[in-house]
Amino acid sequence: MPQVSLFLYIFGSVFIVSLISVLGIFALSVKTEVINKVLVYLVSFSAGALFGDVFFHLFPEVTAEHGFTLSVSISVLAGIVLMFMVEKFVHWRHCHHTNHDGDHQKIHPFAIMNLIGDAFHNILDGLIIAASYLVSLPVGIATTIAVILHEVPQEIGDFGVLIHGGFSKKQAVVFNFLTALTAFLGACIAIVMAAYVDGITTYLVPLSAGAFIYIAGSDLIPELHKETEFEKTLLQFFAFIGGMVVMSLLLFLG
């Protein structure tokens, strides 16, 4: 693929993912019950898509040339550990969270911590997207879709956190979007590393896979287990499988 076209795909995809940060403002006009009904199945679909991207696209591509080496295993574990650290950092904001007076004019520290954690998370998203496109166009597209699917419920939740933390609706949209733009920094880091380090995708792609495994297994699936009603559980299962099926169909892009 020509370098200009590659950059267009990378930064175009990152921009689309960044736009998801403004979805929260639309969620405010929808009843909470409706949002919850939709999100629970989107989370299921997203979890399946993340696993599908890992096992249908990322692993096969990175192991095709060199095999499943020790460096690949270490990179996967590094991705898991990295996401664990980010999660611990973000969840730390809840430790001193007290907001019993209903004062939304004061910006609470946990809201600031949420923005910082999101910025770092989005840098990783940009890194993951760029690294995937550096492997191939189909892998890049599949990974972008997987990122988009898990970003939708996350961004809606983050928007609610910012409102609860004292930001106005306008401030929440602006700051959430600004943190989303840090994904461009992650993409630039991946591109620069690829230019100066030979075979960097051999490390970045499995690192991305580890991050996706962590997000799907640690963040999304536990949410699904909160639903115990049989009919809804069955629908979640089909949505979960559906995410994997979509990722498998993207194999035909190549």
Buried (B, 14 or more C-beta within 10 A) or exposed (E): EEEEEBBEBBBEBBBEBBBBBBBBBEBBEEEEEEBEEBBBBBBBBBBBBBBBBBBBBBBEBBBEEEEEEEBBEBBBBBBBBBBBEBBEBBEEBEEEBEBEEEEBEEEBBBBBBBBEBBBBBBBBBBBBBBBBBBBBBBBBBBBBBBBBBBBBBBBBBBBBBBBBBBBEEEBBBBBBBBBBBBBBBBBBBBBEBBEEEEEBBBBBBBBBBBBBBBBBBEBBBEBBEEBEEEEBEEBBEBBBBBBBBBBBEBBEEE
